[in-house]
């Protein structure tokens, strides 16, 4: 049976999983290249199929809803044009564009093979609460927001520079309590002392003056330079757990969106063994996937040795 004859709800979820590959760039029917910063969540109630999507196009991030149809002509057939609930739709996700909808900024034709792969690879649900990918997304955002809140508290009390050092000290203290982590005391001391003068540390003072691709590129470049004698994987952990939350706390809403883009689109450098053992069927291809699984474990299924 051709996939277009499958239930639309099933295809909607398969397309959603395909859109969740954060590093991919998609070419829409109008020729514009976009990146899905956040695929949002699947709406199980009335209204648009996807809620709280974030789309990057031309250096601008737009947040809104998404709607899935097998064929774009279903937009008119379902009378969405006269339904105010669909006024915030920014992305029309279809398998076939047979009747363009002019009022929607972007129409994306998802390749059949991407949907087929998503159908064949069904994500296991976490704790029986629904689609795993949505649970992981929420947990990933919660983890970043929780670290941002701590950074804000420290900035208000200590100022940006000392807040960065305090965030680093707290993170290293957590690392110290993990017996299996191979970071020596001297190495920790060097990282703490040299972070403020490193390119990553200087981001804290530069973030308010950067925007768009300049900010994204600055974050990417900053982790190419060693802080002390650490490897790339440890430096990535410091960026994600220490520097990024401080920068998010200091930046404007527009700058936060760009930093969130980096968080969502950056590939992971290594796999966490503890997560492999607990969630062997889940991807660790991107930073947000690892952070989401770690936060989910912290909240609902604590690991004795989590990164």
BANU-636712 format. One line per field, with one value per residue (C-alpha): residue number from 1; residue in three letters; x, y, z. Coordinates in steps of 0.2 Angstrom, whole numbers. Each point is the difference from the previous one (the first is absolute). Example, Ala and Ser with C-alpha at 12.3 -4.5 7.8 and 13.67 -1.06 7.14 Angstrom:
nr: c(1 2)
rest: c(ALA SER)
px: c(62 6)
py: c(-22 17)
pz: c(39 -3)
//
This chain:
nr: c(1 2 3 4 5 6 7 8 9 10 11 12 13 14 15 16 17 18 19 20 21 22 23 24 25 26 27 28 29 30 31 32 33 34 35 36 37 38 39 40 41 42 43 44 45 46 47 48 49 50 51 52 53 54 55 56 57 58 59 60 61 62 63 64 65 66 67 68 69 70 71 72 73 74 75 76 77 78 79 80 81 82 83 84 85 86 87 88 89 90 91 92 93 94 95 96 97 98 99 100 101 102 103 104 105 106 107 108 109 110 111 112 113 114 115 116 117 118 119 120 121 122 123 124 125 126 127 128 129 130 131 132 133 134 135 136 137 138 139 140 141 142 143 144 145 146 147 148 149 150 151 152 153 154 155 156 157 158 159 160 161 162 163 164 165 166 167 168 169 170 171 172 173 174 175 176 177 178 179 180 181 182 183 184 185 186 187 188 189 190 191 192 193 194 195 196 197 198 199 200 201 202 203 204 205 206 207 208 209 210 211 212 213 214 215 216 217 218 219 220 221 222 223 224 225 226 227 228 229 230 231 232 233 234 235 236 237 238 239 240 241 242 243 244 245 246 247 248 249 250 251 252 253 254 255 256 257 258 259 260 261 262 263 264 265 266 267 268 269 270 271 272 273 274 275 276 277 278 279 280 281 282 283 284 285 286 287 288 289 290 291 292 293 294 295 296 297 298 299 300 301 302 303 304 305 306 307)
rest: c(UNK UNK UNK UNK UNK UNK UNK UNK UNK UNK UNK UNK UNK UNK UNK UNK UNK UNK UNK UNK UNK UNK UNK UNK UNK UNK UNK UNK UNK UNK UNK UNK UNK UNK UNK UNK UNK UNK UNK UNK UNK UNK UNK UNK UNK UNK UNK UNK UNK UNK UNK UNK UNK UNK UNK UNK UNK UNK UNK UNK UNK UNK UNK UNK UNK UNK UNK UNK UNK UNK UNK UNK UNK UNK UNK UNK UNK UNK UNK UNK UNK UNK UNK UNK UNK UNK UNK UNK UNK UNK UNK UNK UNK UNK UNK UNK UNK UNK UNK UNK UNK UNK UNK UNK UNK UNK UNK UNK UNK UNK UNK UNK UNK UNK UNK UNK UNK UNK UNK UNK UNK UNK UNK UNK UNK UNK UNK UNK UNK UNK UNK UNK UNK UNK UNK UNK UNK UNK UNK UNK UNK UNK UNK UNK UNK UNK UNK UNK UNK UNK UNK UNK UNK UNK UNK UNK UNK UNK UNK UNK UNK UNK UNK UNK UNK UNK UNK UNK UNK UNK UNK UNK UNK UNK UNK UNK UNK UNK UNK UNK UNK UNK UNK UNK UNK UNK UNK UNK UNK UNK UNK UNK UNK UNK UNK UNK UNK UNK UNK UNK UNK UNK UNK UNK UNK UNK UNK UNK UNK UNK UNK UNK UNK UNK UNK UNK UNK UNK UNK UNK UNK UNK UNK UNK UNK UNK UNK UNK UNK UNK UNK UNK UNK UNK UNK UNK UNK UNK UNK UNK UNK UNK UNK UNK UNK UNK UNK UNK UNK UNK UNK UNK UNK UNK UNK UNK UNK UNK UNK UNK UNK UNK UNK UNK UNK UNK UNK UNK UNK UNK UNK UNK UNK UNK UNK UNK UNK UNK UNK UNK UNK UNK UNK UNK UNK UNK UNK UNK UNK UNK UNK UNK UNK UNK UNK UNK UNK UNK UNK UNK UNK UNK UNK UNK UNK UNK UNK)
px: c(0 7 4 -12 -14 5 -9 5 3 13 8 -1 11 12 3 2 14 8 -1 9 17 6 16 -9 -4 -16 -5 -18 -11 4 19 4 11 -5 5 -12 7 -13 -14 -11 -12 -14 -17 -12 -15 -9 10 17 10 16 1 15 10 16 6 16 0 11 8 -17 -9 -19 -10 -17 -11 2 -13 2 -10 4 -5 0 -17 -7 3 -15 -10 1 -5 15 1 -16 6 9 8 11 5 17 5 17 5 -11 8 -6 4 -7 -2 -15 -8 12 -7 6 -3 12 18 8 -6 11 -1 7 8 -9 15 2 -17 2 16 -9 -15 13 9 -13 7 -4 -10 7 -10 -15 -4 0 13 17 7 -12 5 18 -3 -9 13 14 -8 -3 18 6 -13 4 19 -5 -10 15 11 -12 1 19 1 -12 10 18 0 4 18 -1 -16 9 13 -13 -9 16 4 -17 1 17 -6 -13 13 11 -14 0 13 2 3 19 3 14 0 14 -9 -16 10 7 -17 -7 14 2 -18 -4 15 -4 -10 -15 1 1 -16 -9 6 -2 -18 -9 9 -3 -15 -6 13 14 -5 -3 18 8 -7 6 17 2 1 14 12 6 -3 14 4 -17 -6 -14 -14 3 1 -17 -7 7 -8 -17 -1 10 2 -16 -11 9 -1 -18 -4 10 -7 -16 -14 7 17 -8 -8 17 8 -15 3 18 -7 -12 11 17 5 6 18 -1 -13 -3 2 -12 -14 4 -3 -16 -7 9 -13 0 11 15 4 -3 4 -19 -3 13 -5 -18 3 11 -13 -14 11 3 -19 -7 13 16 16 13 14 -7 11)
py: c(0 17 11 14 -13 -2 10 18 1 -14 10 16 -8 -7 16 8 -12 4 19 -3 -3 17 2 -2 14 -2 9 5 2 18 -4 7 -10 -2 -9 -7 6 -8 -12 4 -12 -11 7 -13 12 11 12 0 -17 8 13 11 -3 11 3 8 9 14 2 3 -13 0 -9 -7 -15 -14 -10 -17 -6 -14 12 19 1 -7 18 6 -16 1 19 5 17 6 -8 13 -14 -2 18 -4 -13 4 -17 -12 -17 -11 -15 7 19 -1 16 14 10 18 6 -12 6 -17 -17 -14 -16 -14 -14 -16 -10 11 -4 -18 0 8 -13 -14 7 4 9 -10 11 5 -5 -3 19 1 3 -1 14 12 -5 2 17 6 -6 7 18 -2 -5 16 11 -7 4 17 4 -5 11 15 -2 0 15 10 -4 0 8 -9 -4 -7 -9 -9 -6 -5 -10 -9 -4 -7 -11 -6 -4 -11 -8 -3 -10 -12 -13 -6 17 1 18 3 14 9 0 6 14 5 0 11 12 2 -1 19 5 -14 4 -10 11 16 -4 5 18 0 -8 17 7 -14 -6 -12 -10 10 -7 -17 0 7 -14 -13 8 1 -18 -3 7 -9 7 -10 -18 -7 -9 5 -10 7 18 -3 -5 16 10 -8 -1 16 13 -2 3 16 6 -4 9 16 1 7 -10 0 -5 -14 -7 -1 -8 -12 -4 -5 -11 -8 -3 -4 -19 -9 -4 -17 -11 -2 -17 2 5 -14 -12 8 5 -11 3 19 11 11 8 18 10 3 -19 -4 15 -5 -18 6 11 -13 -12 14 3 -18 -13 6 -9 -3 5 13 12)
pz: c(0 -5 15 -5 4 18 14 -1 19 -2 -15 10 14 -12 -9 17 4 -17 4 17 -8 6 -11 -17 -12 -10 -17 0 -15 -2 -1 17 11 18 15 13 17 9 -7 14 7 -8 4 5 1 -13 -10 -8 0 7 14 4 -15 -3 -18 -5 -17 -6 17 9 11 -1 13 -4 -4 -14 -9 -9 -14 -13 -14 2 -8 17 7 -10 2 19 -1 10 -8 9 17 11 9 -16 -1 8 -12 -7 -7 -11 0 -14 -10 -16 -5 -12 6 7 15 -3 18 8 0 -4 -7 2 -10 11 -11 1 5 15 6 -4 11 14 -1 0 15 13 16 16 12 17 15 -11 -2 -19 -14 7 -11 8 18 -5 -8 16 11 -10 0 19 3 -9 9 17 -3 -7 16 11 -11 2 19 0 -12 11 15 -7 -17 -17 3 17 -5 -13 12 13 -14 -4 18 3 -16 5 17 -7 -11 15 8 -14 4 -18 -7 -6 4 13 13 -8 -17 8 8 -17 -8 13 0 -19 -6 2 -12 -13 -15 8 15 -10 -8 16 -3 -19 -1 2 -15 -12 -9 -14 -8 8 17 -6 -8 15 11 -13 -1 19 3 -12 12 15 17 9 -6 -2 -15 -12 9 17 -7 -8 17 7 -14 2 19 5 -13 -10 14 6 -18 -1 16 -6 -18 -7 -6 -18 6 11 -16 -9 15 0 -18 4 14 -11 -16 7 -2 15 1 9 8 19 5 15 -13 -11 14 5 -17 -13 -13 1 -11 7 -17 7 15 4 -1 13 11 -1 5 15 6 -2 10 14 1 -1 -1 9 -6 13 -12 -13 -9)
//
